[in-house]
Amino acid sequence: MAACPDIIDEMNRLMDAAQEKKLHLRLIGGLAIKVHSPSASHRALQRAYPDIDLVVPKRDKRKLDEFFADLGYLPEKNFNLLNGDRRQIFYDAETGRRIDIFVGDFEMCHKLPMHNRLDAHPVTVPLAELFLSKTQIVELNRKDALDIIWVCFK
């Protein structure tokens, strides 16, 4: 099954498929913020969404390979082998789109525990976690600054 060219359509396709398969995926990152702030489409504040960021509970990580293969995605084998307990990457060979999955917790500069927070919203991690995930970025760029604005003024 081929990926949708539009990233919003693809995000919706992935989330629908996850619900159907009872895979507990939740959006995190820019697209998750866009779900909460549909008014973020103002021309002056638009930004690109190059990838789809997700969180999955540790108990569901073994389902990822089959789930993404069924949807037309390939695993980043070396990365997943080395980091699969914390993070996994899949990509679509046709579009080059990347799916970045945090397993269990979100961890960059700081660790944000997610295991008790993934049921708070049916599609995304909660707004508080979205805000914290963006404010820990060391080298803030325009798109991340816009995401913080949209979370704060949701």
C-alpha positions, 0 to 999 in steps of 0.5 A: 500500500503506497504512502499518500503524497500529502503528509496530512493525508498520510498522517491520517492514514497511519493513525487510522491503520494504527487504530484498526490494528490496535497499535497504540501510536500517538503523534508527537512533534509538529504534526501533533501540534497542527492537530491541536491548532488547525488555525496554524494554517495562516500564511505567515505562520505556515511551516513544512512538515518533513516527517511524521514523529510518533510515540509507541509504548514499549509493549507495542514495539514488536508490532512496528515492523509488520505494521509499517511494512503493510503500509509500504514503509521500510525499516532503517535496519542499522539504526533500528538494530542499534536503537530499537529499544528507544527509537526506530525509523521507517521510510517510504522509498517512493516519497523519501518520507521518514517516520521517526518513532520514540519507543516508551519515552521521548528522549532527546536532551531530557527524558519525558516519560510517556507511558502514563500519558499515551491515553490522554488523547486519542491521536497525540501526546498531551499538549504539556508533553508537546510543549516540553518536547519543543522547549528542550531543543538546544538550537531552536529553528523557525519551525520549532519556534512556531510550534511552541507559539501554537502550543502556547496559544492553543 
